[in-house]
């Protein structure tokens, strides 16, 4: 049943039937899809519609009529507000099943290619405290939840150090405890916030671009290394020195204490210079006896333990032999390249970020690996027929592109190079499906393995093995 509340309908007794994209769930009302966040299949809810389109509507729960037997209690007090971990109310086994269904749906519906039976999604041993990197943002006024606004008329404005509220670049939810990263992550964040408030440090206002304190990045490693990056909006030497000194004294276990002064309007640090206040300019991650240098701007898979499982799946799918030439495209800091190097004759890695390529070269050096070469530059400019001629035709190619997938010109070069096998690692099965369709005339998919890198979220990594027809 639907009735009007203002201009948009109010739907009563909507049955939630399935999970959908972006962590939402959905039901149907009079033949139209209704997306409702924070619900799970089996819920029956009253929904206030917030947006109406020709093919779908979006709304929020006003009242639960019946809760699904699938539903479980979220661990985090910030669930439903911060925007992360949207599936904490769903049992982990069901999360894995849904991720496998998501991969099947996108590869078959978008790719429209022949598929083998898809393996069950490989679960993460840790569902909490699995991340090795978190980024927090300062704001001069914290985001107030709807419950807070409804319960009190006299809420004093206070600053925040936490996560952006979804779809709001200037709104930040203050975080008391996050269950994504192990201690001392929470302790570091809370200490910095309290110190800054006590000593009168101004917090950033994104709309007016004022305020000293802008953000922090905390990285941890399986080796015990800890990196803290503090981002300031102004080069206030006295206050920077005082805060960094206080952090060093309070947390001597931090092995890499770094800061940035970013006076730009945007938050990107790729063009900013990291300044080492104390310790090393990097942390060291370890995997299967190999060591990997991770700098403040380096990419490294944010679930270290599950990254090892992902890379083993990738290496096994590559079926490398001692005489093979392997191309690792979108190599990042060369983690997969160095992980596979001992099993083949030569590895050629390409990556857009120059700093990442320098780390990749160092990672080869510190592990005594001498059969890798790395190139920095835009993939569609670097990878060409001439490049292949100079570096040798690849027997195997591993692709691990960003969410946007592989540029069509790059796929054309790959097809002309005609490797025997391609292993495509993707964090976005939708763009992966599009790219697989472009390769379908020359390659067939023989294995599909989803891997869960991010428990309690809708995100899924997917490994596809292709062989030449």
N, C-alpha and C positions, 0 to 999 in steps of 0.2 A: 504494500500500500504506500502511496506517495501523496503528500499534501504540501502546500506552499507555506514556507516561512520566509516572507519577503519575496524576492524575485526567483530564488532558487528552491528546488523541491527538498522536502524532508521525507526520507524514505524509512518506513518502519519495517521491521522483521526481514531485513536483507540477509540472505544466506550467503556466507563467504565460501566459495567453492574451490579456489585454487590460488597458489602463489603466482605472482606476475613479475615483470621486470622491475629493476631498481628497488627490490626489497619490499614491494607492495603486495597486497593480496587483493582479490577481486571477487565480485559476485555479478549477477545480472538482474536488471530491473526493466521489465517490459522490452526485452530484447536488446537492451543497451548495457555495455560493460560499465561497471562501477568499481573504480579503484579506491581502496580504503587502507591506509597505512596502519600498522600496528595490530592488524588482525591476522588470524590464521584460519586455514580451511576447517570448516565445522562450526565456526562462530556464527551466531545469529545476532544482528545488531540493528539499532536505529542509527541512521546516518544523516547528517546535515551535508548537503551537496555544497561544495565551495566553488566548483568550476564545472561548466557544462559545455561540451562540444557536440558535434554532429554524431560522432561514433562512440563517444564515451563520456563518463562523468567522473569527477574526483570529489571525495568527501571525507569527513572525519566522524569518528564514533561519538555519538551523544550518550548512548546507553547500550550495555550488553544485555540482551534478552537471554541468551544461552552461550556459555563458553564451551569451546571445542574441547573434546577429550585429548586432542593433540597438544593443547596449550600447556606450557610449563612456566614456572616463576622465574623471571629474569634475575640475574645476579646483581646487576648494576643499578644503583639508585638513580642514575641519570638516563636510564633506558626510556626511549620514547621522545626524548627532548634533544639530546646532543646529535642525533642523526646517525651515529655509528651503531654497530652490533644490532641491526634491526631484527635479526632472527633469534635473539636471546630467548624469546618466548616459544621457540620451537625445539623439540628434542634434537640432539645432534644427528642421530641416525636418520631422522626425517630430513634434516638439512642436506645431508649427503645424497639422499635419494632425489631430492628436488634439484640439486645441482647436476646430477646425471641426466635428469629429464630435461633440464635447461639446455645442456649441450646437445642432446639428441634432437630437440626441437629446432634449435638454431642451425645445426649442420644440415638437417634434412629439409627444413622449410626455406631457408635462405640459400643454402648451397645447392640443393636439389641434385645431389650426387649419390652414387651407390655407397653404402656404408657397411662395414662389418658390425658385428655385435659390439656395443660400446661397453667397456669394462666399468664396473662399479667405481664411483668416485673414491679416490684414495684419501682417507681421513687424516687429519692432523692429530698427532699424539697429544698435543696440548690444545685445549680449546680456550684457555685463559692464559694471560701472561706470555703470549707467544710472539709478540712483536719486538723487534730489536730497534725500532725507530718510531718516535712520536714527535709531532710538531704542535706546539701550543701558541696561542695568540693572546696578546694583551688587549684590553679594551677599557676605556675610561668609565664605562657603565656596563654592568653585567646584564645579560638577558634575564628578564623575569618570566617565569612560567605562567601559563594561564591560571593555574591553581593558586599561585602566589598573589596574582592580581585580584582574583576573586575572593581571597580569604582576608585581605588586609587593605586598609585605606592609607596607611602610613608606612610605606616601604622606603627606607632611605636609599638613595642611589649609592652604589658601591662598585669598585673596579673588578675586573675579571682577568683571570689567566686560565684559558681553557680552549674549547673547540668552537669553531664557527657554527652558528645555527644554520641548518640546511637552507641553501639558496639565499643567504643573507650575508654579504661580504663584510658588513660593518657591525654585525651582531655576534656576540661571543657569550657562550654559556660557561659560567664559572664551574670548574671541575674540582670536586673534593677528593674523589678517588676514582682512578681509571684502572680497570682490570686487564688492560691490554699489554702492559709492560711491567716487568718485575721491578721491585725496589732495587736501588734507591730512587726510582723514577718519580713516584708520587712525593717522596720527601724532598727531592730537589725542587720540584715545581712549587710546593707549598712554602718552602723556605724563601725562595726568590720572591714570591708574591708578598709574603709577610714582611720581608726586609724592605722591599720597595715602598710598601704602604707606610711602614714605621718611619722611614727616612725621607718621606715626601717626594718620591720619584713619580713623575707623571706617566700615566698609561696612555697608549696611543688612541687617537680618535681617527678612524679610517676615512671619514668623510671630510674632516678638516685638515687631516695630515699633520697633526700636532701631537706631542707627547713623546717622551724619551723612550719608554719601554715598548718594544714592538713584538718580540716573540722569542721563544726558545726551542731548540731541537735537542732531544736526548737520544743518543744511540748507545746501545749495549752490544756486547759480543759474547760468544760462547767461551772465549778465552778469559773473560772477566774484565776486559777493557771497557771503559765508559767514556763517552765523549759528550760534552755539553757545549752547545753553541748558543750564545746569547745575541739577539739582534736588537741593536739600538737604532733609533730614528735620528739621533743627533750625535755629534762627536764631542760630547761633554766629558772631557778627560777626567775631571775630578770624580764625578759620579760613576763613571765606568770603572775606574781604578778601585773605588771603594767597594762596589758590588762584587767585582771579580775577585778581589782579595778576600771578601767575606765568604764567598762560595768556596774558594780554595781552602780556607781554614776549616769550614764546616764539613766539607766532603773531600778529604784527602784521597779517597779512593778513585776520584775522577782522574783518568790517565791522559785525557786530552781536553783542555779547557780553552775554548776558542770564542772569539766574538766577531761580529760584523757590525759595521756602521752603514746602514742602508738608508740613504736620504731620499730615495726615489719614492714615487707614489705607489708603484707596484711592489709586491712582496718577493719577486724572483731574486734569487741569490747567485744565479749563474754568472752574472757579470760583476759580482762583488768579491772583494779580496778578504779571505779569512785571516784574522790576526790571532796568532797563538799566544795566549796569555801565560799558560803553564802546561808543561808536559809535551806530548808528541803532537804532530800535526795530523795524526791518523789513529785509528784503532785497527786491531788485527783480528780478523775472523778466521776460523779454522774449519777445514772439512776434509775428511779422509786423508789426514796427514799433510794436506796442503795448507799454506797460509795465504790470506788475502788481505792486502792493505785496503782500508776503507777510509777515504778522506771525507771532509765535511760536505763536499758536493758530489760524492760518489753515489752511484746507484748500487744497492745490494738488496737482494730479496729480503723483505722485512720479517719473514718467518724463517729463521736460520735453520732450525731442525727440519722443517718441511721442505726447505730449499734443497737440502741434501737428497731427500726422497725424489723431488722433482728432477734433479739433475741425474740421478741414477736411472729414472725412467727414460729420460732423454738420451743418455749415453747408450743404454741397452737398445733403444729403438734405432740408433744410428748404425749398430752392427759394424763397428769399425774394425779394420784389419791393419796390420803393420805397414802396408804400402799405400794406404789411403791418404788423399789430400782432403782435408775438411775445411769448409768455409763456415765460420760462425758469424752470421750477420746480425747486427744490432748486439754486439758482444758486450756492451757495458764496460765493466772493469775486467773483462776477460775471464769471468768465473767459469763459465761452461767451457770456453776454449782451453783453459789450463786444466780443467777437470778431465778433459778428453785427450789431452796432448800425448800422454804416454801410450795410448792405444792406436796411434796413427803416425804417418810419416811427417805430416806438416799440417799446421793449423793457420788459417788466414782469418783474422778478425777485423771487422769494420764497425765503427761507432761514430755517432755524430759529435759527442762531447769530447773535446781534446783532453781535458783533465782526466776523464775516464780512461782514455787510451794510454795516457802516461801511467796511470795506476795499473792497467793491464800489463804493460811492459815490465813494470816493477814486480808485479805478481809472478811473472814468468822468471824473472831474475832471482827472486828470493826463494823460489822453489826449484832452482837449477833446471829449468825447462828451456831448451834451446831450439825447439822446432816450431816456435810461434812467431808470426809477424802480425803487426797491428797497424791499421790505418784510420785516421780521423777525417771525418767529413760527412756531408749529406749522402746517404746511401745511393740515391738516384744519380748523384754526380760521380761518386767514387767507383761504384760497381758498373763496369762496362765490359764490352767484348775485349777491348785492349787490356783492361785490368786482368781479366781471366787469362789472356794469352801470356801476360807477364808473370803471373803467379801460379799458373798451372791449372788445368781443368779440375774442378772439384769432383771427387767421387761421392761425397756426401755434403749436403748443406743443412745446417741447423739455422732455423729462423726463430727469433724471439723479439718481434717488433713491439712498438708501443701500441696503445689501444686502437689507434687509427688503422692498424694493419700495414700491409706492404703496398708500396706504390706500384702501379701497373707497369711502369717502365722497368722497375727492378724485377718484377716477375718475368717480363720478356727476356731480360738478360739471363735469368736463372734457367728458363726453358731452353734458350740457345746453348747454355753451358751443359745442360742435360746430365746432371748428376744421377747416379744410380738410385740414390735414396735422398729423400728430404724429410727432415723432422721439424715440424712446425709447432712451436710452443707459443701459446697465446693467452693473454689475460682477458680477451674479448672474443668469445666464440662467434659472435655475429659477424665481425669483420674477418675472422678466420674463415668462416663459411663462404663469404664472398670471394676470398682469395683462392680457396680450394676449388671453387667452380672455374676460376680462370686457368687452373692447372689441370683440370680434369681430363682434358683431351689427351694429355701426355702421361699423366700419373694417376694411379688409383690409390685410394686410401685402404690400408690393410690393418691398421690398429688405431684405436682412439682410447686415450686414458685421461679422464678428468682427475685433477688433483686439487684438493682443498687447501689453499694457502691462507685463507682468511675465515676461520670459523665465526659463526654468528652473523655473517654478512651474505649477501646474494652473489658475491664475486666468486668466480671459479677459474682456475688455470686449466688449460686443456692441451694435451700433447697428441698430435696426429702424426702418424708415420705414413709416408707415401713412397711407393716404388714405381719405377718406370714401367709403362705398359709394354 
